Amino acid sequence: MHPSFFSLALLFTLLSILQSTLAAPAPAPPAAGSSWPGWAGIEKLFVFGASYTSTGFGSGINDPQPSPSNPLGNHVRGPTASNGPNFITYLTTTFNASLVQTYNFAYAGAQVHVPATDPSKPAREYNDMTAQMTHQFGDHFPPTHMGERTVNWTGDTSLWISFFGINDILAMLAKHNMDVALARIYAAYRANLNFAYEAGARNFLLLNTPPMEIMPKFTGRAGNGDDDVAKAPEVKRIVDGYNALFPRLAAGALPPGANVMVFDFHALVAEMQKSLETTNALMRQFDSHPIRNLTDSCPWYTHEEDGSAWWGKEDYFDERCGTGVGGYFWLNDSHPTWSVHKVLAGKIAEMLWGV
């Protein structure tokens, strides 16, 4: 694909700020800028991320686009990583405070910037934040775009949501290059936010990474024999390093006119993992399914079995698992179920209402 004006601009921005990544501004709490209309004033969501975030949206010219009657556009109901709706679905259709139309460019397996963790691998059209913004968004959606489709949006009535990190951390774990990779990731994340700002975005919501060391993959409770228990301490170290980037991004990545908010997904998952009582109090608050199992995943609710019987069915029950799929916190070794996603969306909306 030939580079667009936007991808070239991003490249120059990335090169210009790479050298400054070690000087971190003091962390600042999320605060609304003059462009923030309140959650009730948001009309469009532009979403970037990986498997936790993807809803199967396609940005091609022939793909149905979001509309008042179909706010997620060509939303494919089944292939989320939650076995049901994910937090983007719930933010759009359940915890929205107004009519919200969502353009979701997230793609399973995506990173912030693939070459940041492995310079030998090029970024492709969907597999990192840079490609999602510069190609999927940048080729079609800026207000100044004069091509075949123009989306009517403004910076003051749109919210840009970004959730990356899990795949970056797994890549750093494999390459043992955390310190160098984190500097590159910060530079790429900052460059992407500045690209969006130059395209007209003003309101940003970033999610940090949950405590991956308590995922079944790293606790030996996945039930599929594919466990990395010995790597849990190193995973925690990398997660902590990655999440330390977010106060810096919120405080100093963008000009003063931008509003950058960070949702602490790490703290939410850590709180929910304390006890079933704590988790189910949140389930009741946001009208989600009671959780019966906090720590395990059931192999019969994962891709190892024939998924045609249960995939996308929130209330599916297999007696070998002891409770329905919605009663598990973890769907598989690293992804939470739709029940947890509903609470995540509810807590995000609660934060946005308060800004």
N, C-alpha and C positions, 0 to 999 in steps of 0.2 A: 504494500500500500504506500502510495506517495505521501510524504509528510505534509500535513496541512499547515497553514499559518499558525494555528494554535499549538501544534506539536513542536514547531520550531521555537515559538515563544517560550514554551515550557522548558525546552532544552537549554536555552540561554539563561532562564531564571534558575534552573537547577545548577548549572555550572557556576553561576555568580554567587550562590549562597552556600555551596558545599563547604567552602573554607571557613564559614562562620558558625558551624554547628556546635562547637564546643562551648560557646559563650551563651549560657542559658539565662534568659530573663527570670526574675523572681516569679514564682507561681502566682496566678491571680484567680479568684473565684469566678465562675460564670456570671456574666453581667450583660444585660441587654443594651445594645447600642441604639442609636437613633433610628435605625432601619427596622428594628424588631416590632412587628405589629401586634404581638401577642399570639398565642397558639390559635385563637379564634380567627385571626386575620390571615392565616396561612392558606393559600389556595393550591400550591403545587409543591410536591416533594420530588427532589432529584436525588436518587439513592445510588450509592456505590459501595461495593463490598464483595463478599465471598459467599460460602454456602449458608451461613447463618442468615443471610440477608436476601439471597436470590429468590425471586418468585417466578422465574421463567419468562420474564418480559423480553420481547424482541424489539429492537429499535429500527428494523429495516423499513423501507418505504412501503412495503405491502403488509406490514404487521398492523393489526388494529391498535389504535392509540387510545390513551385514557380519555374518558368523556364523562359527563355528569351521570349517565346511566351505566357506565362501566369504568369506574375510577382507577382500576389497575390495568386497563387496556387488555392486551393479550396475555393476561395472567393465567398461567397454567396451574391448576389447583393442586395437582399431585406432587410434582417433583421439588418440593421444599425439603430441607434437611430436618424438619420437625415432625414429619408425618401428619401434617395438617397446616393450618395457617401459621405464618411466622410473625415476628413483631412488626414488620412493615405492613403486612396485611391488616393486622389489628390497628395499627396507627391510622391507616387509611380509612377503615370501614367501621371500627368499633370505638376507638378512643379519640376520634377526630372531633374537633369543635366546630367544624364548618365543612362544606363540600371540599374535599381534598382529592386532587388527581395526581397519581404517582407514576413517575418515570424511573423504573428500577433497572439500572445497568449492572447490578451485581452478578457475579458468575462464580460458580463453585471452584475452589482451589486458588482463587486470586490472592495476590499479595499487594503490598503498597507499590513495590517496584522490583520486579524479578531480578534485574541485574544487581540490585543492592546486596542481595545475599549470594548470588552466583553470577559474576560478571560474564561467564561463558554462555549464559542463556539469554536470548533476546526476549523482550516483551512482545507478546502477541496481542491480537485485537481485544481479547476479553480478560486476559489472565493477570492484569494488575490495574491498580488505580490510575496509573498514568495512561494506559491504553483506553480504559473505560471513559476517562474524561476527555482525552484529546481526540479520540476517534469516534466512539459511540456517541458521546455528547457533542464534542467539538465539531464533528462533520455535519451535524444536522440541527442542533437545537439552540445555538446562541441567538439572541434577539436580532442581531444584524445579519443572520444567515439569509441569503437570497435564493436558496435552492428550492427543491421540490416540496419541502414541508417547513412551515414556520410555526412554532409553538408560541402561543401568546402567554408570556410570563414576565414578571418583573422581579427585581432583587428584593423589593420590600414585601412581597407577598409569597415568596418561595423559601423553602428550607432545604438545605443541602445536607444529607445524612451520609456519613462515612463510617464503615465498620470493617477494618482490616486488622491483621495482626497474627491470628492463629497460624496461618500458613507461613508467614514470615518467621515466626518463632520455630516452627518445625524445620524450616530450611536452615536457620542458624544453628539449631541443635545438630543437624546432620553435618554442617560445614565447620562447626567449632570456630566461628568467626564473629562472635557477638559484637565486640567493641567497634570493629571496622564497619560491620553491617549496620549497626544502629545509627552511626553518623550518616551513612548513605540513606537510610530509611527516613531519618528526620529531614534531610535535605529534599528528598523526593516528595515527602508528604507536604512539606512547606511549599514547594514549587507547585504542586497540584492545587493546593488551596489558593495560591496566588493566581494560577491560571483561571480558576473558577471566579475569583474576584474580578479579574480583568474582563471576563465574559459577562459580568453583571451580578453575580451572586453576592449577597451581603449577610445572610444568616446561615450559620453552620452548626451542625450537631455532630460531634465526634464521639464514638464509643471506644473505651479502652478494652483490654482483653481480660476475659475471666481467668480465675486461677486454674490454669491448665493442669497443674500437678495433682488436682483432685478429680480430674476426668478418669473414667474407668480405664482408659488406655494406660494411665500412669499409676493406677492403684491396684492393678491386677484383678479388677472386678468386671471386665468386659464380657467374660464368658465365652470368648471366641479364640482364646489361645494367643492372641496378638497383643501382648502386654509389654510395656517398657518401664517396669517399676523402678529399675535401677537408674533411669534417667530423670526421675521426678525432681530431685534437688536441682539439677542443672536447668530443667524446664522452668522451675520457680525463679531461678536467678535471671533467666532471659526474660520471662514475663515481667518481672520487677523492673528490669532495665528498659524494656519496651514501654511499659506504662508510664515511666518517668518522663517520656517525651511529651506527654499530653499537656501538663501545665505549661511547658515551654511553647507548644503550639497555640494554646489558648491565649497566652500573654503576649507573644511577640511575632507570630507568623504572618499577620496581616495588618494592613493599615488601620488606623483608629476607627474608621467608619464601618468596619466589619464587626459582627457579633459572633464570637466563637464560644460555643457551649460544649462542655464535656460531660457525658453521662458515665458515671462510675459503675460499669457493668461488673467489674471485679468485686467491688464491695457488695453489690446485690447478690451475686452468686455465693460469695463467702458467707453472707448473712443467712441465706436460704439453706446452706449446707450445715448450719449449726444444729438444727433439729427439725423433725417433722412438724412440731408445733409451730415453730417460726415460719416454716414454709407454708403450711396450710392456713395460717392467719392471712398471709398475702394472697393465697388462692381464693379465700373467701372474700377478701377486699375487692378483688378484681374479677369475681365470678368465674374462676377457672376451675379445672378439675382437681379434686383432692389428690395429693401425692402419697403413695404408699411405700415407695422405695426411692431413697435419696442417692444411693451409692452405686448400685449395679445397673448394667444394661442387660436386657434379655436377648440372647442370640436369635430367638425366633421373631424378634421385632427389628431385625437388621437385614442388610442386603444378603446375608449368607443364605437365607431361606427364600423361597419363592415369594417375592413381594407382591404378586398380583392379587393375593388374597387380602392383604392388609394395607398396602401402601396408600396413604392419603385418607385412611379411615380412622378418625380420631378415637372412636369408641371400640376399635377392634380388640377382641380378647382371645388369647391363646392360653389354654389352661396350663400349659407347661411353664408359662411366665408368672402365674400366680395372681396377676392383676392385669387389667387392660392397659393398652399402650399409653393412654393418658395418665395412668397412675404412676408411671416412671418419671423420675427427673431426667434421666439420660435415655435417649432413644438408642444410641449405640455407644461406641467407645469415646466419642468426643462431641456429640451434638445433643442438646437438650430437646425435649418433646415440645409439642405445641402448647401444653399446659404452662410450661415455664415461659415460653415466648409471650403468652398473653399477659403474664405478670410483668415481663420486661417492658412491653408496650405500655401497660398501665402506669408503670413507674416513670417512664420517659414522658408520657403525657402529663403526669402529675408535676414533674419538674418544669415542663414547658408552660403549664398554667401559672406556675409561680414566678416566672421570669417577667 
